[in-house]
Amino acid sequence: MAEQSGNWVLMVTAQTPTNIAVIKYWGKRDETLILPVNDSISVTLDPDHLCTTTTVAVSPSFDHDRMWLNDKEISLSGGRFQNCLREIRNRACNFEDQQKGIKIEKKDWEKLHVHIASYNNFPTAAGLASSAAGFACLVFSLAKLMNLREDQSQLSAIARQGSGSACRSLFGGFVKWIMGKDEKGSDSLAVQLADEEHWNDLVIIIAVVSSRQKETSSTSGMRESVETSLLLQHRAKEVVPKRILQMEEAIKNRDFSSFAQLACADSNQFHAVCLDTSPPIFYMNDTSHRIISYVEKWNRSEGSPQVAYTFDAGPNAVMIARNRKVATQLLQRLLFFFPPNSDTDLNSYVLGDKSILHDAGIEGMKDVEALPPPPEINTVPAQKYQGDVSYFICTRPGRGPVLLSDESKALLNPETGMPK
């Protein structure tokens, strides 16, 4: 190890996106290894708007592994963290930084402790796949720190052991998690179907209906569904394999009508499985149902789908618009039905790519109040639900994980390895 033993801190910072599944993962065939009962497909969201930033550091002066999430220290004793740390340490390679005089042999990594600091720029555990971005970032940054030789798909199989959907956050664009057949999980990994530039017309608007932690965690919900839902068995065996092929084709051909029909149907079937579980699980709420109803009405009135919707294990709606023009019309409709409370600043109500607000001709609350009811709504006056949405995020398909070389973005102090 390095001559000036105990003095140095080696550090890496990375940023990893979250993802939203358009063909859902729900149910494990192996709880420990996190092996799913079916394949799934997701869209990676632009990390400028939704991402996890993680700094990992190693030093002979650290006496045990420690982690801070959103500025709070959390325990690393859980099996999922331990699985990821063990898998990465097992694959660590020799490392040398001649400038700093640091030399780490493969066998030394076992004895060195890590400090991890992670920050989500969006709510944790609220159904926005924060654990997916979190574990993907943990694995990606530790792999860079410990000089792993594995490619992104091989790293995705490690991230999977932290959180299933994390394996899909190792890539940008459109990603497929192959369920695999091996009982040890060696072939259960993610592959990129197409990068983020392949279908860059798409615009994504997320309605954050609640940023509260959900009542039934995905882990316990899945376990109960696997044990009690006959619909889940039918879905995994008969429905998903066909949908996966159709969705791959729709993405390849940029066929929005097929894409939207499949995404909406699969989201609805996933929530039907939750209702078919004993006791039933309710992830969506009245606001979620209203959003579905408005999108369905609009799509039908246009004769072909303009917007796809999909909901993960929570009430938040992810709406994917065919193109930017449709996205501005969607935002106008959403702000008409779900205006902010009168004391809310519009800038904190529509986050992410705010240029869509501008395109929609909305500069302030007066413009929101002046929005006409959408033509497809024939009830007069149309009911509004002020305050039922916490905020909206405008985003798009985005890139995979990246290293951040700018030291000011690091979450740990380069001298001490402690949170800044």
VMD Tcl script that draws the C-alpha trace (Angstrom):
set ca {
  {0.00 0.00 0.00}
  {1.04 3.63 -0.21}
  {4.15 4.69 1.68}
  {2.49 7.62 3.46}
  {-0.02 5.13 4.90}
  {-2.97 6.73 6.63}
  {-2.62 10.17 5.05}
  {-4.35 9.81 1.72}
  {-7.98 9.80 0.59}
  {-8.88 8.41 -2.83}
  {-12.21 9.65 -4.12}
  {-14.62 9.34 -7.07}
  {-17.91 11.19 -7.76}
  {-20.55 9.99 -10.22}
  {-24.02 10.93 -11.34}
  {-26.62 8.35 -12.31}
  {-30.12 8.80 -13.76}
  {-33.36 7.25 -12.61}
  {-35.56 5.27 -14.98}
  {-39.24 4.60 -15.51}
  {-40.41 1.18 -16.61}
  {-42.78 1.04 -19.57}
  {-43.04 -2.76 -19.29}
  {-43.07 -3.35 -15.55}
  {-40.95 -5.47 -13.24}
  {-43.17 -6.80 -10.45}
  {-42.33 -10.02 -8.64}
  {-39.15 -11.93 -7.83}
  {-38.37 -15.59 -8.30}
  {-35.39 -15.22 -5.92}
  {-35.61 -12.67 -3.11}
  {-31.93 -12.66 -2.15}
  {-30.40 -12.38 -5.61}
  {-33.31 -10.19 -6.82}
  {-34.18 -12.28 -9.87}
  {-37.43 -11.19 -11.55}
  {-40.35 -13.28 -12.82}
  {-40.32 -11.42 -16.15}
  {-38.23 -9.17 -18.44}
  {-38.84 -5.41 -18.22}
  {-38.14 -2.33 -20.36}
  {-37.54 1.22 -19.19}
  {-36.78 4.75 -20.35}
  {-33.87 6.49 -18.64}
  {-34.76 10.03 -17.54}
  {-32.51 13.02 -18.13}
  {-30.11 13.24 -15.15}
  {-30.19 17.06 -15.39}
  {-33.66 16.79 -13.88}
  {-33.69 13.51 -11.91}
  {-30.51 11.88 -10.69}
  {-28.46 10.59 -7.81}
  {-25.00 12.03 -7.16}
  {-22.66 9.78 -5.16}
  {-19.15 10.32 -3.89}
  {-17.20 7.29 -2.72}
  {-13.88 7.51 -0.89}
  {-11.37 5.05 0.46}
  {-8.58 5.67 2.96}
  {-6.44 3.67 5.40}
  {-7.61 6.15 8.06}
  {-11.28 5.01 7.82}
  {-12.05 2.43 10.49}
  {-15.39 1.16 9.13}
  {-17.70 1.51 6.11}
  {-20.06 4.51 6.44}
  {-22.79 6.04 4.30}
  {-24.73 9.32 4.26}
  {-27.95 9.69 2.21}
  {-29.30 13.22 1.69}
  {-27.03 14.47 4.54}
  {-28.19 11.83 7.07}
  {-26.00 8.91 8.10}
  {-27.66 5.57 7.37}
  {-26.70 2.00 8.26}
  {-24.83 -0.13 5.72}
  {-25.62 -3.35 7.58}
  {-28.55 -4.29 5.27}
  {-28.07 -7.32 3.06}
  {-28.50 -5.35 -0.18}
  {-25.69 -2.89 0.59}
  {-23.49 -5.74 1.80}
  {-24.13 -7.77 -1.38}
  {-23.10 -4.86 -3.60}
  {-19.99 -4.04 -1.53}
  {-18.90 -7.69 -1.41}
  {-19.39 -8.23 -5.17}
  {-17.39 -5.09 -6.02}
  {-14.55 -5.80 -3.56}
  {-14.29 -9.33 -5.02}
  {-13.73 -7.87 -8.49}
  {-11.46 -4.95 -7.50}
  {-8.14 -4.67 -9.38}
  {-4.69 -3.26 -8.67}
  {-4.59 0.52 -8.59}
  {-1.72 3.01 -8.72}
  {-1.61 6.81 -8.62}
  {2.07 7.71 -8.92}
  {1.43 11.42 -8.42}
  {-0.14 10.83 -5.01}
  {2.12 7.89 -4.23}
  {-0.85 5.54 -3.77}
  {-0.55 1.88 -4.68}
  {-3.33 -0.56 -3.85}
  {-2.95 -4.27 -4.53}
  {-6.03 -6.36 -5.35}
  {-5.89 -8.08 -1.94}
  {-5.69 -4.73 -0.09}
  {-9.20 -3.64 -1.10}
  {-10.67 -6.19 1.36}
  {-9.01 -4.34 4.27}
  {-9.81 -0.79 3.17}
  {-13.04 0.84 4.34}
  {-15.21 3.14 2.23}
  {-17.15 6.33 2.91}
  {-20.19 6.91 0.69}
  {-22.25 10.09 0.39}
  {-25.30 10.13 -1.83}
  {-27.83 12.79 -2.73}
  {-31.08 12.51 -4.73}
  {-32.34 15.69 -6.41}
  {-35.90 14.28 -6.13}
  {-38.01 12.66 -3.33}
  {-36.73 9.34 -1.93}
  {-39.08 6.31 -1.71}
  {-42.05 8.15 -3.24}
  {-42.42 6.03 -6.37}
  {-39.85 7.89 -8.51}
  {-37.30 5.04 -8.56}
  {-34.88 6.68 -6.14}
  {-33.48 3.29 -5.06}
  {-32.81 2.47 -8.73}
  {-30.69 5.58 -9.26}
  {-29.12 5.19 -5.80}
  {-27.85 1.62 -6.11}
  {-26.81 2.13 -9.75}
  {-24.74 5.14 -8.68}
  {-23.25 3.28 -5.71}
  {-22.11 0.38 -7.93}
  {-20.91 2.59 -10.81}
  {-18.84 4.89 -8.56}
  {-17.35 2.05 -6.46}
  {-16.46 0.18 -9.68}
  {-14.54 3.24 -10.90}
  {-12.87 3.75 -7.51}
  {-11.75 0.10 -7.24}
  {-10.66 -0.12 -10.89}
  {-13.08 -2.87 -11.99}
  {-12.74 -4.23 -15.53}
  {-16.43 -5.23 -15.88}
  {-18.60 -3.65 -18.60}
  {-21.90 -1.86 -17.87}
  {-24.04 -5.01 -18.33}
  {-21.85 -6.94 -15.89}
  {-22.04 -4.04 -13.42}
  {-25.83 -4.00 -13.86}
  {-25.95 -7.57 -12.50}
  {-24.27 -6.27 -9.30}
  {-26.57 -3.21 -9.05}
  {-29.54 -5.58 -9.44}
  {-28.62 -7.12 -6.09}
  {-29.17 -3.75 -4.43}
  {-32.43 -2.87 -6.16}
  {-33.87 -4.72 -9.13}
  {-34.63 -1.70 -11.29}
  {-31.17 -0.26 -10.50}
  {-29.71 -2.53 -13.18}
  {-31.60 -0.50 -15.81}
  {-30.05 2.80 -14.63}
  {-26.57 1.73 -15.81}
  {-27.56 2.79 -19.35}
  {-29.15 5.81 -21.00}
  {-32.02 5.77 -23.47}
  {-34.15 2.61 -23.67}
  {-33.09 -0.35 -21.57}
  {-34.16 -3.97 -21.20}
  {-33.61 -6.03 -18.06}
  {-33.32 -9.65 -19.20}
  {-34.74 -11.89 -16.46}
  {-32.23 -14.66 -17.26}
  {-32.46 -18.39 -16.57}
  {-29.44 -19.12 -14.39}
  {-30.42 -19.72 -10.77}
  {-27.30 -17.85 -9.61}
  {-28.38 -14.82 -11.67}
  {-25.31 -14.53 -13.91}
  {-27.50 -13.83 -16.97}
  {-30.03 -11.53 -15.25}
  {-28.73 -8.17 -16.44}
  {-29.51 -5.02 -18.38}
  {-28.78 -4.22 -22.03}
  {-29.34 -1.00 -23.94}
  {-31.98 -1.24 -26.70}
  {-31.36 2.28 -28.07}
  {-29.55 5.37 -26.81}
  {-31.20 8.64 -25.73}
  {-30.73 10.22 -29.18}
  {-32.63 7.44 -30.96}
  {-36.07 8.89 -30.16}
  {-35.41 12.42 -29.01}
  {-38.87 13.77 -30.00}
  {-40.29 12.38 -26.77}
  {-40.99 14.73 -23.87}
  {-41.80 13.43 -20.38}
  {-43.90 15.22 -17.78}
  {-44.12 13.81 -14.26}
  {-46.94 14.81 -11.95}
  {-45.66 14.43 -8.39}
  {-48.96 13.72 -6.69}
  {-47.33 12.88 -3.40}
  {-43.70 12.91 -2.36}
  {-44.54 11.05 0.85}
  {-43.03 7.65 1.46}
  {-45.44 4.95 0.30}
  {-47.34 2.75 2.77}
  {-46.46 -0.58 1.12}
  {-42.83 -0.79 0.01}
  {-42.17 -2.33 -3.41}
  {-40.27 -5.19 -1.75}
  {-43.13 -6.33 0.51}
  {-45.73 -5.56 -2.18}
  {-43.99 -7.80 -4.70}
  {-43.61 -10.61 -2.20}
  {-47.35 -10.53 -1.39}
  {-48.27 -10.42 -5.12}
  {-46.07 -13.43 -5.91}
  {-47.63 -15.37 -3.04}
  {-51.29 -14.48 -3.63}
  {-52.00 -13.11 -7.15}
  {-53.04 -15.54 -9.87}
  {-53.09 -12.62 -12.30}
  {-49.34 -12.09 -11.66}
  {-48.61 -15.71 -12.69}
  {-50.64 -15.28 -15.90}
  {-49.03 -11.89 -16.61}
  {-45.45 -13.19 -16.23}
  {-46.03 -16.32 -18.28}
  {-48.46 -15.27 -21.01}
  {-48.65 -11.48 -21.31}
  {-45.23 -9.92 -20.72}
  {-43.15 -12.06 -23.14}
  {-45.35 -10.89 -26.07}
  {-45.40 -7.29 -24.86}
  {-41.61 -7.21 -24.56}
  {-41.23 -8.16 -28.23}
  {-43.89 -5.63 -29.29}
  {-42.32 -2.85 -27.18}
  {-38.83 -3.55 -28.57}
  {-40.30 -3.24 -32.07}
  {-42.18 -0.01 -31.20}
  {-38.99 1.57 -29.81}
  {-36.91 0.43 -32.79}
  {-39.44 1.92 -35.25}
  {-40.30 4.96 -33.12}
  {-43.92 3.84 -33.40}
  {-45.61 6.04 -30.81}
  {-49.13 4.57 -31.17}
  {-47.91 1.07 -30.30}
  {-45.54 2.41 -27.63}
  {-48.35 4.33 -25.89}
  {-50.89 1.52 -26.11}
  {-48.41 -0.98 -24.61}
  {-47.13 1.36 -21.87}
  {-50.64 2.31 -20.70}
  {-51.91 -1.28 -20.82}
  {-48.91 -2.59 -18.92}
  {-49.13 0.09 -16.23}
  {-52.83 -0.68 -15.76}
  {-52.19 -4.41 -15.58}
  {-49.45 -3.92 -12.98}
  {-51.90 -1.97 -10.79}
  {-54.55 -4.66 -11.46}
  {-52.04 -7.21 -10.08}
  {-51.68 -5.01 -6.99}
  {-55.49 -5.07 -6.56}
  {-55.46 -8.84 -7.15}
  {-52.99 -9.24 -4.28}
  {-54.28 -10.28 -0.85}
  {-54.62 -7.97 0.98}
  {-55.00 -5.58 -2.00}
  {-52.36 -2.90 -2.52}
  {-53.42 0.62 -3.53}
  {-50.57 2.66 -5.00}
  {-52.66 5.06 -7.07}
  {-55.10 7.59 -5.62}
  {-58.00 9.70 -6.94}
  {-55.63 12.20 -8.58}
  {-53.83 9.35 -10.39}
  {-57.16 8.05 -11.68}
  {-58.24 11.52 -12.84}
  {-55.00 11.94 -14.81}
  {-55.59 8.58 -16.55}
  {-59.13 9.60 -17.40}
  {-58.05 12.99 -18.88}
  {-55.27 11.42 -20.97}
  {-57.58 8.64 -22.24}
  {-60.27 11.19 -23.21}
  {-57.76 13.35 -25.06}
  {-56.16 10.40 -26.87}
  {-59.59 9.14 -27.98}
  {-60.69 12.58 -29.19}
  {-57.53 12.84 -31.35}
  {-58.06 9.41 -32.91}
  {-54.53 8.25 -32.05}
  {-52.47 8.37 -28.85}
  {-50.78 11.70 -28.14}
  {-49.62 10.82 -24.64}
  {-48.69 7.58 -22.85}
  {-49.01 7.31 -19.08}
  {-47.33 4.94 -16.67}
  {-47.34 4.65 -12.87}
  {-44.80 2.80 -10.75}
  {-45.45 1.75 -7.14}
  {-46.87 5.11 -6.11}
  {-49.46 7.71 -7.18}
  {-47.12 9.82 -9.34}
  {-48.00 9.96 -13.04}
  {-45.29 9.75 -15.69}
  {-46.68 11.02 -18.99}
  {-44.73 10.60 -22.21}
  {-45.74 13.02 -24.98}
  {-45.31 12.15 -28.66}
  {-43.38 15.39 -29.30}
  {-42.75 18.86 -27.94}
  {-45.89 20.42 -29.41}
  {-48.02 17.76 -27.71}
  {-46.05 18.28 -24.47}
  {-46.99 21.99 -24.40}
  {-50.66 21.08 -24.91}
  {-50.35 18.45 -22.18}
  {-48.84 20.95 -19.74}
  {-51.64 23.43 -20.51}
  {-54.23 20.73 -19.75}
  {-52.48 19.65 -16.55}
  {-52.24 23.23 -15.28}
  {-55.91 23.80 -16.18}
  {-57.09 20.79 -14.13}
  {-54.46 20.95 -11.38}
  {-53.57 24.61 -10.84}
  {-51.11 25.42 -8.04}
  {-52.34 26.94 -4.78}
  {-52.63 30.70 -5.15}
  {-49.59 31.31 -2.92}
  {-47.37 28.94 -4.97}
  {-44.60 30.31 -7.15}
  {-44.97 28.87 -10.67}
  {-41.19 28.41 -10.81}
  {-41.33 25.90 -7.96}
  {-44.47 24.23 -9.38}
  {-43.03 23.35 -12.80}
  {-39.48 22.01 -12.47}
  {-36.93 20.61 -14.93}
  {-37.09 21.90 -18.51}
  {-38.99 25.16 -17.93}
  {-38.80 26.14 -21.61}
  {-41.96 24.05 -22.13}
  {-43.83 26.52 -19.89}
  {-42.60 29.30 -22.13}
  {-43.69 27.39 -25.28}
  {-47.11 26.94 -23.68}
  {-47.38 30.73 -23.34}
  {-47.40 30.57 -19.54}
  {-45.28 33.17 -17.76}
  {-47.21 33.56 -14.50}
  {-50.32 32.69 -12.49}
  {-52.51 35.02 -14.58}
  {-51.77 32.85 -17.64}
  {-52.69 29.70 -15.69}
  {-56.00 31.25 -14.60}
  {-56.75 32.26 -18.21}
  {-56.30 28.71 -19.62}
  {-59.45 27.56 -21.47}
  {-60.94 24.11 -20.78}
  {-59.64 21.46 -23.23}
  {-62.03 20.96 -26.19}
  {-62.55 17.25 -25.36}
  {-64.10 18.11 -21.98}
  {-67.84 18.70 -22.34}
  {-68.86 19.19 -18.70}
  {-69.47 22.86 -17.98}
  {-67.88 24.23 -15.93}
  {-64.99 21.72 -15.86}
  {-63.94 20.86 -12.32}
  {-60.47 21.90 -11.15}
  {-58.40 20.25 -8.43}
  {-56.22 22.98 -7.00}
  {-53.40 21.71 -4.78}
  {-53.89 18.01 -5.63}
  {-50.53 17.89 -7.46}
  {-47.42 18.88 -5.48}
  {-45.44 19.87 -8.59}
  {-44.60 18.85 -12.16}
  {-41.21 17.87 -13.62}
  {-40.61 18.35 -17.37}
  {-37.88 16.09 -18.69}
  {-36.91 13.76 -21.57}
  {-35.02 10.51 -22.24}
  {-31.46 10.91 -20.96}
  {-27.95 9.50 -20.79}
  {-26.49 6.87 -18.51}
  {-24.06 7.31 -15.58}
  {-21.10 9.68 -15.82}
  {-18.08 10.51 -13.68}
  {-17.92 14.09 -12.41}
  {-14.36 15.39 -12.50}
  {-15.28 18.79 -11.01}
  {-14.22 18.46 -7.36}
  {-16.71 21.10 -6.24}
  {-19.49 18.58 -7.08}
  {-18.04 16.02 -4.65}
  {-20.11 15.36 -1.52}
  {-17.12 14.37 0.62}
  {-14.17 16.49 1.71}
  {-11.07 15.40 -0.31}
  {-8.83 15.89 2.76}
  {-10.88 14.02 5.37}
  {-13.33 11.86 3.42}
  {-16.15 13.20 5.59}
  {-19.34 14.93 4.31}
  {-18.77 18.55 3.30}
}
mol new
graphics top color blue
foreach p $ca { graphics top sphere $p radius 0.5 }
foreach p [lrange $ca 0 end-1] q [lrange $ca 1 end] { graphics top cylinder $p $q radius 0.2 }
display resetview
